[in-house]
Amino acid sequence: MYDSQEQKIEEGLKYLRIGFEQKNEAILLIIDELSMDKVRNSIINNWNIFQDELIKLEKSGTIVIRASSEFYFTNRIPNN
C-alpha cells in the first residue's frame, strides 16, 4: 500500500534502477497513473541524473516510457 501514486512510482524506480545499473537491463514503463513529465522528473530526481542523460537513454531505447494506450493500441484503434 502506498500513500500516493508518486510514492508507488518512486519505490518502483528504486527496484528498476538496480536492474538497470547492475544487470544492464532495458526498462519499459507502462504507466497511466501519472503524466509522462512526472515520471521523467521522478527518474531524474530519484536516480540523480540530468535530463540530457534521460533523453539519451530514451532515444537509445534503454528506457521506454509509454501510456498503456500507446503501448497496446499503437494505431489508436483496438484490433482483436
Buried (B, 14 or more C-beta within 10 A) or exposed (E): EEEEEBEBBBEBBEEBBEEBEEEEEEBEBEBEEBEEEBBBBBBBEBBEBEEEEBEEBBEEEBBBBBBEEBBEEEEEEEEE
